[in-house]
């Protein structure tokens, strides 16, 4: 039977996950509302 406490102690997150997290946080991601607002502002000029 598995000893979950021992398994949790051995757990180390994947480096790929850490790299992906940094890349995602570093991106300026616009959502649809931001894009629509930008288009409206450009059309008003």
PyMOL Python script that loads the backbone (N, CA, C, O; Angstrom):
from pymol import cmd

cmd.read_pdbstr("""\
ATOM      1  N   UNK A   1       0.840  -1.173   0.000  1.00  0.00           N
ATOM      2  CA  UNK A   1       0.000   0.000   0.000  1.00  0.00           C
ATOM      3  C   UNK A   1       0.897   1.253   0.000  1.00  0.00           C
ATOM      4  O   UNK A   1       1.984   1.253   0.578  1.00  0.00           O
ATOM      5  N   UNK A   2       0.422   2.304  -0.653  1.00  0.00           N
ATOM      6  CA  UNK A   2       1.199   3.535  -0.744  1.00  0.00           C
ATOM      7  C   UNK A   2       1.122   4.335   0.541  1.00  0.00           C
ATOM      8  O   UNK A   2       0.073   4.447   1.175  1.00  0.00           O
ATOM      9  N   UNK A   3       2.273   4.889   0.904  1.00  0.00           N
ATOM     10  CA  UNK A   3       2.324   5.818   2.028  1.00  0.00           C
ATOM     11  C   UNK A   3       2.358   7.226   1.428  1.00  0.00           C
ATOM     12  O   UNK A   3       3.403   7.702   0.984  1.00  0.00           O
ATOM     13  N   UNK A   4       1.190   7.883   1.424  1.00  0.00           N
ATOM     14  CA  UNK A   4       1.072   9.169   0.756  1.00  0.00           C
ATOM     15  C   UNK A   4       1.977  10.232   1.355  1.00  0.00           C
ATOM     16  O   UNK A   4       2.454  11.105   0.630  1.00  0.00           O
ATOM     17  N   UNK A   5       2.221  10.183   2.633  1.00  0.00           N
ATOM     18  CA  UNK A   5       3.103  11.166   3.271  1.00  0.00           C
ATOM     19  C   UNK A   5       4.517  11.047   2.711  1.00  0.00           C
ATOM     20  O   UNK A   5       5.141  12.063   2.407  1.00  0.00           O
ATOM     21  N   UNK A   6       5.029   9.841   2.571  1.00  0.00           N
ATOM     22  CA  UNK A   6       6.369   9.632   2.022  1.00  0.00           C
ATOM     23  C   UNK A   6       6.428  10.065   0.565  1.00  0.00           C
ATOM     24  O   UNK A   6       7.408  10.668   0.126  1.00  0.00           O
ATOM     25  N   UNK A   7       5.368   9.752  -0.184  1.00  0.00           N
ATOM     26  CA  UNK A   7       5.336  10.137  -1.589  1.00  0.00           C
ATOM     27  C   UNK A   7       5.316  11.652  -1.743  1.00  0.00           C
ATOM     28  O   UNK A   7       5.973  12.192  -2.634  1.00  0.00           O
ATOM     29  N   UNK A   8       4.575  12.339  -0.890  1.00  0.00           N
ATOM     30  CA  UNK A   8       4.531  13.799  -0.939  1.00  0.00           C
ATOM     31  C   UNK A   8       5.876  14.413  -0.604  1.00  0.00           C
ATOM     32  O   UNK A   8       6.244  15.441  -1.173  1.00  0.00           O
ATOM     33  N   UNK A   9       6.611  13.803   0.304  1.00  0.00           N
ATOM     34  CA  UNK A   9       7.939  14.302   0.665  1.00  0.00           C
ATOM     35  C   UNK A   9       8.905  14.193  -0.518  1.00  0.00           C
ATOM     36  O   UNK A   9       9.804  15.022  -0.658  1.00  0.00           O
ATOM     37  N   UNK A  10       8.728  13.182  -1.365  1.00  0.00           N
ATOM     38  CA  UNK A  10       9.612  12.963  -2.504  1.00  0.00           C
ATOM     39  C   UNK A  10       9.221  13.809  -3.715  1.00  0.00           C
ATOM     40  O   UNK A  10       9.985  13.905  -4.675  1.00  0.00           O
ATOM     41  N   UNK A  11       8.050  14.415  -3.676  1.00  0.00           N
ATOM     42  CA  UNK A  11       7.541  15.151  -4.825  1.00  0.00           C
ATOM     43  C   UNK A  11       8.386  16.382  -5.122  1.00  0.00           C
ATOM     44  O   UNK A  11       8.714  17.157  -4.223  1.00  0.00           O
ATOM     45  N   UNK A  12       8.732  16.553  -6.393  1.00  0.00           N
ATOM     46  CA  UNK A  12       9.413  17.753  -6.871  1.00  0.00           C
ATOM     47  C   UNK A  12       8.701  18.175  -8.151  1.00  0.00           C
ATOM     48  O   UNK A  12       8.543  17.363  -9.063  1.00  0.00           O
ATOM     49  N   UNK A  13       8.268  19.438  -8.233  1.00  0.00           N
ATOM     50  CA  UNK A  13       7.569  19.865  -9.447  1.00  0.00           C
ATOM     51  C   UNK A  13       8.490  19.833 -10.656  1.00  0.00           C
ATOM     52  O   UNK A  13       9.698  20.038 -10.542  1.00  0.00           O
ATOM     53  N   UNK A  14       7.914  19.578 -11.787  1.00  0.00           N
ATOM     54  CA  UNK A  14       8.662  19.526 -13.026  1.00  0.00           C
ATOM     55  C   UNK A  14       9.220  20.897 -13.369  1.00  0.00           C
ATOM     56  O   UNK A  14       8.545  21.910 -13.182  1.00  0.00           O
ATOM     57  N   UNK A  15      10.432  20.933 -13.862  1.00  0.00           N
ATOM     58  CA  UNK A  15      11.022  22.200 -14.278  1.00  0.00           C
ATOM     59  C   UNK A  15      10.241  22.800 -15.437  1.00  0.00           C
ATOM     60  O   UNK A  15      10.166  24.022 -15.567  1.00  0.00           O
ATOM     61  N   UNK A  16       9.665  21.961 -16.271  1.00  0.00           N
ATOM     62  CA  UNK A  16       8.885  22.448 -17.393  1.00  0.00           C
ATOM     63  C   UNK A  16       7.693  23.267 -16.913  1.00  0.00           C
ATOM     64  O   UNK A  16       7.341  24.277 -17.523  1.00  0.00           O
ATOM     65  N   UNK A  17       7.077  22.833 -15.829  1.00  0.00           N
ATOM     66  CA  UNK A  17       5.929  23.555 -15.287  1.00  0.00           C
ATOM     67  C   UNK A  17       6.369  24.928 -14.793  1.00  0.00           C
ATOM     68  O   UNK A  17       5.686  25.923 -15.037  1.00  0.00           O
ATOM     69  N   UNK A  18       7.499  24.987 -14.105  1.00  0.00           N
ATOM     70  CA  UNK A  18       8.010  26.265 -13.614  1.00  0.00           C
ATOM     71  C   UNK A  18       8.337  27.207 -14.772  1.00  0.00           C
ATOM     72  O   UNK A  18       8.040  28.400 -14.716  1.00  0.00           O
ATOM     73  N   UNK A  19       8.948  26.663 -15.816  1.00  0.00           N
ATOM     74  CA  UNK A  19       9.279  27.486 -16.985  1.00  0.00           C
ATOM     75  C   UNK A  19       8.018  28.000 -17.661  1.00  0.00           C
ATOM     76  O   UNK A  19       7.949  29.164 -18.056  1.00  0.00           O
ATOM     77  N   UNK A  20       7.033  27.142 -17.792  1.00  0.00           N
ATOM     78  CA  UNK A  20       5.777  27.539 -18.422  1.00  0.00           C
ATOM     79  C   UNK A  20       5.081  28.612 -17.588  1.00  0.00           C
ATOM     80  O   UNK A  20       4.531  29.568 -18.135  1.00  0.00           O
ATOM     81  N   UNK A  21       5.105  28.454 -16.281  1.00  0.00           N
ATOM     82  CA  UNK A  21       4.469  29.426 -15.398  1.00  0.00           C
ATOM     83  C   UNK A  21       5.107  30.803 -15.569  1.00  0.00           C
ATOM     84  O   UNK A  21       4.396  31.805 -15.651  1.00  0.00           O
ATOM     85  N   UNK A  22       6.426  30.864 -15.623  1.00  0.00           N
ATOM     86  CA  UNK A  22       7.120  32.139 -15.812  1.00  0.00           C
ATOM     87  C   UNK A  22       6.784  32.760 -17.163  1.00  0.00           C
ATOM     88  O   UNK A  22       6.595  33.972 -17.265  1.00  0.00           O
ATOM     89  N   UNK A  23       6.713  31.933 -18.192  1.00  0.00           N
ATOM     90  CA  UNK A  23       6.407  32.436 -19.526  1.00  0.00           C
ATOM     91  C   UNK A  23       4.985  32.986 -19.596  1.00  0.00           C
ATOM     92  O   UNK A  23       4.742  34.012 -20.230  1.00  0.00           O
ATOM     93  N   UNK A  24       4.058  32.309 -18.951  1.00  0.00           N
ATOM     94  CA  UNK A  24       2.664  32.748 -18.974  1.00  0.00           C
ATOM     95  C   UNK A  24       2.504  34.043 -18.199  1.00  0.00           C
ATOM     96  O   UNK A  24       1.824  34.961 -18.658  1.00  0.00           O
ATOM     97  N   UNK A  25       3.117  34.126 -17.041  1.00  0.00           N
ATOM     98  CA  UNK A  25       3.007  35.340 -16.231  1.00  0.00           C
ATOM     99  C   UNK A  25       3.679  36.521 -16.908  1.00  0.00           C
ATOM    100  O   UNK A  25       3.262  37.661 -16.708  1.00  0.00           O
ATOM    101  N   UNK A  26       4.710  36.274 -17.704  1.00  0.00           N
ATOM    102  CA  UNK A  26       5.455  37.337 -18.349  1.00  0.00           C
ATOM    103  C   UNK A  26       4.766  37.905 -19.580  1.00  0.00           C
ATOM    104  O   UNK A  26       5.124  38.989 -20.040  1.00  0.00           O
ATOM    105  N   UNK A  27       3.794  37.201 -20.117  1.00  0.00           N
ATOM    106  CA  UNK A  27       3.100  37.665 -21.322  1.00  0.00           C
ATOM    107  C   UNK A  27       1.995  38.638 -20.973  1.00  0.00           C
ATOM    108  O   UNK A  27       1.301  38.492 -19.967  1.00  0.00           O
ATOM    109  N   UNK A  28       1.849  39.635 -21.832  1.00  0.00           N
ATOM    110  CA  UNK A  28       0.733  40.564 -21.699  1.00  0.00           C
ATOM    111  C   UNK A  28      -0.390  40.013 -22.561  1.00  0.00           C
ATOM    112  O   UNK A  28      -0.427  40.240 -23.770  1.00  0.00           O
ATOM    113  N   UNK A  29      -1.287  39.301 -21.941  1.00  0.00           N
ATOM    114  CA  UNK A  29      -2.355  38.646 -22.684  1.00  0.00           C
ATOM    115  C   UNK A  29      -3.620  39.496 -22.623  1.00  0.00           C
ATOM    116  O   UNK A  29      -4.167  39.762 -21.553  1.00  0.00           O
ATOM    117  N   UNK A  30      -4.064  39.909 -23.799  1.00  0.00           N
ATOM    118  CA  UNK A  30      -5.293  40.690 -23.880  1.00  0.00           C
ATOM    119  C   UNK A  30      -6.470  39.742 -24.043  1.00  0.00           C
ATOM    120  O   UNK A  30      -6.381  38.733 -24.742  1.00  0.00           O
ATOM    121  N   UNK A  31      -7.557  40.076 -23.399  1.00  0.00           N
ATOM    122  CA  UNK A  31      -8.753  39.282 -23.610  1.00  0.00           C
ATOM    123  C   UNK A  31      -9.618  39.965 -24.669  1.00  0.00           C
ATOM    124  O   UNK A  31      -9.270  41.037 -25.164  1.00  0.00           O
ATOM    125  N   UNK A  32     -10.722  39.354 -25.007  1.00  0.00           N
ATOM    126  CA  UNK A  32     -11.578  39.862 -26.066  1.00  0.00           C
ATOM    127  C   UNK A  32     -12.078  41.263 -25.746  1.00  0.00           C
ATOM    128  O   UNK A  32     -12.150  42.110 -26.637  1.00  0.00           O
ATOM    129  N   UNK A  33     -12.420  41.517 -24.506  1.00  0.00           N
ATOM    130  CA  UNK A  33     -12.919  42.840 -24.122  1.00  0.00           C
ATOM    131  C   UNK A  33     -11.866  43.912 -24.378  1.00  0.00           C
ATOM    132  O   UNK A  33     -12.195  45.001 -24.847  1.00  0.00           O
ATOM    133  N   UNK A  34     -10.605  43.617 -24.074  1.00  0.00           N
ATOM    134  CA  UNK A  34      -9.522  44.577 -24.329  1.00  0.00           C
ATOM    135  C   UNK A  34      -9.379  44.847 -25.824  1.00  0.00           C
ATOM    136  O   UNK A  34      -9.185  45.989 -26.239  1.00  0.00           O
ATOM    137  N   UNK A  35      -9.474  43.796 -26.626  1.00  0.00           N
ATOM    138  CA  UNK A  35      -9.334  43.960 -28.065  1.00  0.00           C
ATOM    139  C   UNK A  35     -10.474  44.783 -28.646  1.00  0.00           C
ATOM    140  O   UNK A  35     -10.241  45.649 -29.489  1.00  0.00           O
ATOM    141  N   UNK A  36     -11.698  44.528 -28.211  1.00  0.00           N
ATOM    142  CA  UNK A  36     -12.852  45.291 -28.693  1.00  0.00           C
ATOM    143  C   UNK A  36     -12.729  46.752 -28.292  1.00  0.00           C
ATOM    144  O   UNK A  36     -13.011  47.645 -29.091  1.00  0.00           O
ATOM    145  N   UNK A  37     -12.313  46.996 -27.066  1.00  0.00           N
ATOM    146  CA  UNK A  37     -12.138  48.373 -26.603  1.00  0.00           C
ATOM    147  C   UNK A  37     -11.097  49.096 -27.454  1.00  0.00           C
ATOM    148  O   UNK A  37     -11.290  50.256 -27.816  1.00  0.00           O
ATOM    149  N   UNK A  38     -10.005  48.423 -27.771  1.00  0.00           N
ATOM    150  CA  UNK A  38      -8.959  49.021 -28.597  1.00  0.00           C
ATOM    151  C   UNK A  38      -9.475  49.335 -29.997  1.00  0.00           C
ATOM    152  O   UNK A  38      -9.168  50.394 -30.543  1.00  0.00           O
ATOM    153  N   UNK A  39     -10.249  48.435 -30.581  1.00  0.00           N
ATOM    154  CA  UNK A  39     -10.810  48.664 -31.919  1.00  0.00           C
ATOM    155  C   UNK A  39     -11.760  49.854 -31.911  1.00  0.00           C
ATOM    156  O   UNK A  39     -11.723  50.682 -32.821  1.00  0.00           O
ATOM    157  N   UNK A  40     -12.601  49.944 -30.905  1.00  0.00           N
ATOM    158  CA  UNK A  40     -13.557  51.059 -30.788  1.00  0.00           C
ATOM    159  C   UNK A  40     -12.809  52.386 -30.661  1.00  0.00           C
ATOM    160  O   UNK A  40     -13.164  53.371 -31.309  1.00  0.00           O
ATOM    161  N   UNK A  41     -11.782  52.403 -29.830  1.00  0.00           N
ATOM    162  CA  UNK A  41     -10.998  53.638 -29.645  1.00  0.00           C
ATOM    163  C   UNK A  41     -10.314  54.051 -30.943  1.00  0.00           C
ATOM    164  O   UNK A  41     -10.237  55.244 -31.239  1.00  0.00           O
ATOM    165  N   UNK A  42      -9.815  53.097 -31.722  1.00  0.00           N
ATOM    166  CA  UNK A  42      -9.173  53.419 -32.994  1.00  0.00           C
ATOM    167  C   UNK A  42     -10.185  53.962 -33.996  1.00  0.00           C
ATOM    168  O   UNK A  42      -9.868  54.865 -34.771  1.00  0.00           O
ATOM    169  N   UNK A  43     -11.405  53.417 -33.986  1.00  0.00           N
ATOM    170  CA  UNK A  43     -12.430  53.859 -34.924  1.00  0.00           C
ATOM    171  C   UNK A  43     -12.961  55.243 -34.568  1.00  0.00           C
ATOM    172  O   UNK A  43     -13.422  55.969 -35.448  1.00  0.00           O
ATOM    173  N   UNK A  44     -12.902  55.618 -33.299  1.00  0.00           N
ATOM    174  CA  UNK A  44     -13.386  56.919 -32.885  1.00  0.00           C
ATOM    175  C   UNK A  44     -12.452  58.053 -33.301  1.00  0.00           C
ATOM    176  O   UNK A  44     -12.874  59.208 -33.367  1.00  0.00           O
ATOM    177  N   UNK A  45     -11.210  57.743 -33.577  1.00  0.00           N
ATOM    178  CA  UNK A  45     -10.220  58.760 -33.953  1.00  0.00           C
ATOM    179  C   UNK A  45     -10.359  59.201 -35.377  1.00  0.00           C
ATOM    180  O   UNK A  45      -9.596  60.051 -35.837  1.00  0.00           O
TER     181      UNK A  45
END
""", "prot")
cmd.dss("prot")
cmd.show_as("cartoon", "prot")
cmd.util.cbc("prot")
cmd.orient("prot")
